[in-house]
Structure formats: structure tokens, C-alpha cells
Amino acid sequence: MTNASGLAAPPAGAGTLALLGGDPIGAPTRPQYPRFTDRARERVDELLRTGPMVGLSKEHPQVGEAEAAIATWHGVERCLTTASGHAALHAALIGLEITAGAEVITTPYSWGASTSPILHNGAVPVYADVDPDRGLLDPDSVREAIGPRTEAILVTHIFGQPADMTALRELADAKGLALIEDGSQAHGARHRGRRVGCFGDVSGFSCMGGKLLATTEAGYLVTGREDVYWKAILSCQHAGGTEHPGRTAEPGFPSDLLPFSDSLNYTYRLGVLNAVLLVEQLAKLDAENDARRRNRDRFLEAIEGVGSVRAPDYPDGDPVFHMVTLNFVPEHAGVSKETYLAALQAEGAPVFSYITTPLHRLERLRPDTPAPRVMWSEHLRRAGVDYAALELPGCDAKVERSIEMSWNWIDDDPAAMAQLGAAFVKVEQHLDALREHDRRAG
Ligand SMILES: Cc1ncc(COP(=O)(O)O)c(C=O)c1O
């Protein structure tokens, strides 16, 4: 049933907003996440009983299997598994030899982990703007930010939304820059039909337990560049010598990178139990991504007519919904985003704002950051970098309006989507009461 404004009728008992003392709609059930198959558990158990428990290279059967499966799935020649997404991105930058003196143009609208490998390699992040609807790196703004020290562009496919990889690839090629993708939230997202990860010179992915391809803690990089692959390996794998040759024994390991210096690097290798989980989780990832997508469609259908939020569209790509992002429309709602979020949360909707401070506004990245000074703020201070005057209006607009929901509904769940939608519809139908509440609160 719909009312005059086209909104679905609220369920019984939905008379007063929960924020104002009424009964809540209730929280939609969320499946346990991540979910491992019986086969995955059996394989982990088998490995625990039989080992070996350290995977120094593709020679380890489970590590080799995981790297082959991931490379094939991405359609990229080489995969190097790592202990985390952070490790993958750091190894990617090491593989590209991005170091002191270099500038990397990147997005301010991301998790800090996409910036920290730049800082930790002694390079300088230069923040370009993002589009205000999706929060994805704007190629025009990147172009304007290119300077004599720029060596690379690092793009994040935030929330599972694919960035404009055609424009960014063209720009990188035209200017002789490396392109790095952070696909940590976007396994399986496509730009013009091709999976993200295959556009960059090298791309890093997180596979920690909350991600689309979820293990416990893991990551990987994929690259079509042989030089980047070997140099990344060189910097992030223990082993060497004759007894434990590790990756140096892999076919093709360049002899000019020998002698291999054990311990002059990071312990970034993948734990082998997670190698098993990577393979087994990957096998069901496409089906889970499809279910997430269908659930989002159901949710959007349920909130048709709700004018207080707008969902971005994706003319150039197919996102995967690690999170669903929406944009608040204050001109319609007539209340603050905080009040609107509080009303939805009181009804049971799991809404929040994922990024409340963009990276260029982080206090710890200011040259006058309060003590104690930390390594990365000290590095920026010494490099004479100050983001205080940086104006990124697209990013500001996205931060101001953005509303997110974690989206781990990996089975078709019409009931959960209807319940979630009902919370938005109920709040929409009581905007007058909410405005009055805001007015009284001053
Ligand atoms: C965009 C982004 N980049 C990088 C990372 C780092 O991944 P990890 O936590 O596996 O180090 C994460 C997740 O935490 C992320 O969301």
C-alpha cells in the first residue's frame, strides 16, 4: 500500500518515531560474517594436522593455489599474497620504488591505509578532489595536481564503487606515471566490464575479516609488471640462501636481484591457513556479490519516494556493495544529518558516516600536530607539507552528506530489506516531527 506521496504505508505500531519515544521498526537481521563453508573448515583442519605451516613461496601448495586462483580471477598475470591489505599496498609501492622525494596523487576520501604506505616510504601524498556523489577520485583534479615530483596516482574504489579507470589510466600513460589501485573494498567491482585491479601497474587488496573477500587477516597484490612483482617480493619476504630459498627459487626470479638479503625487509607473507580461506572464499565471491547487489535493488525499491536520501548511480561501472553509500538531502529533509541519522538508528537501521574526517584534515597530518609527534607527521613537517589551505569542495560535499551502511547481506534477504526500507519510510513520514524536535533542541 502507498500513501499520497507514493511512500509505502508504515507497518503497524509505527505511529511515533522511536527517537521521540515511539516503538522502533527494529533492526534487520544480519547474517554472521564472514561465513566459511564446511569444505573451508575441513581444509583448514587438514592443514593444521599436516602442515607445513609457513608458506615462503608458491612452492607451498596452498599459497601457490591461492595466488594462481586470484591471478586468474582478476585476469592479471601475477599475484603476491600478503599478510594484510596494508602490506599489499606497501609492497606495491616498494615494487614501484616510490620513495623519498616522490609525490603520489591520491584520494582524501579513503581509509588511512591507502595513504600510510606513501608516508611510510618517505614519499608525500598529494590530495586531489573526489566527485561529490560517490567520493571517487576526480581525474580532472588529479590532472591539475600533477607536478614535477609526481611519480604515481593511487586510487581507492571506496565502498566497492569503481573509479574512472579509463581516464586515470590515460592520464597516467600520458604523463608517464605509475597507477596503483586500492581495491580493498571492491573485489569484483567492474569498470566498463573489467574487474578493478587490472588497470593499475599494481593493485593492492585487503582480505581482512570484514571485506568482500574475507579471511581473518590477509591481502594480496596483483600486477602485470614483472619488475614490480619481483621487487615487491624482494622487500616483503623473509628467506634466502640454499636451505630456505623462498621466492628466490621461483622460476624467473631475476639473478640481478641476488644476493637476496634476508631480514632487510618486512614480514609481510601470508599465513597459510588464510591461503586456504582465500581460495574457498573466492569460489563463492561472485555469488555473494550478486546477492548483495540484488538486496541493494530491493532496498532502493523499498525507499522509492523517500526524498531525504539519494543513491548515486554508476553509468560507467558495476559496483560491488561492501557498503552502500547514500547522499543526504538536507534541503528536502529540513533537519541536520545528525538528527536524521539518530532517527534512523533509533528505528534500528544500521546507518553511520564512514568518513567523518577526510585524510587531508587529519590532525596527525598537520605540521603543528599536538605532541607527541609521530613518525608520519614528523615526516610531513620535514618535507614542508601543510594541507591547511587545501580546498577540496567535492570531498567536503561528500563528507557532509554521506550516509553508509555495511552491506554483508550475502544471501537474498527480502525481509531484511523491507524492514530496512520501512525505517527510512517511517522517518520520511515524520519529518515534520523531526523538524520540530530539531527546532526545540535549538
Ligand atoms: C580502502 C582500504 N585500504 C586499505 C585497507 C587496509 O587493509 P588491511 O586492514 O587488510 O591492512 C583497508 C581496510 O582496512 C581499506 O578499507
The ligand as an SDF file (V2000), in Angstrom:
LIG
                    3D

 16 16  0  0  0  0  0  0  0  0999 V2000
   40.4190    1.2860    1.4200 C   0  0  0  0  0  0  0  0  0  0  0  0
   41.2850    0.4120    2.2810 C   0  0  0  0  0  0  0  0  0  0  0  0
   42.5900    0.3130    2.0120 N   0  0  0  0  0  0  0  0  0  0  0  0
   43.3990   -0.4720    2.7210 C   0  0  0  0  0  0  0  0  0  0  0  0
   42.9280   -1.2050    3.7950 C   0  0  0  0  0  0  0  0  0  0  0  0
   43.9160   -1.9810    4.6040 C   0  0  0  0  0  0  0  0  0  0  0  0
   43.6360   -3.3070    4.7080 O   0  0  0  0  0  0  0  0  0  0  0  0
   44.1420   -4.1680    5.9640 P   0  0  0  0  0  0  0  0  0  0  0  0
   43.2680   -3.8270    7.1210 O   0  0  0  0  0  0  0  0  0  0  0  0
   43.9550   -5.5680    5.4950 O   0  0  0  0  0  0  0  0  0  0  0  0
   45.5610   -3.8210    6.1980 O   0  0  0  0  0  0  0  0  0  0  0  0
   41.5630   -1.1490    4.1110 C   0  0  0  0  0  0  0  0  0  0  0  0
   40.9460   -1.9270    5.1880 C   0  0  0  0  0  0  0  0  0  0  0  0
   41.1820   -1.9860    6.3090 O   0  0  0  0  0  0  0  0  0  0  0  0
   40.7170   -0.3040    3.3500 C   0  0  0  0  0  0  0  0  0  0  0  0
   39.4200   -0.1960    3.6080 O   0  0  0  0  0  0  0  0  0  0  0  0
  1  2  1  0
  2  3  1  0
  2 15  2  0
  3  4  2  0
  4  5  1  0
  5  6  1  0
  5 12  2  0
  6  7  1  0
  7  8  1  0
  8  9  2  0
  8 10  1  0
  8 11  1  0
 12 13  1  0
 12 15  1  0
 13 14  2  0
 15 16  1  0
M  END
$$$$
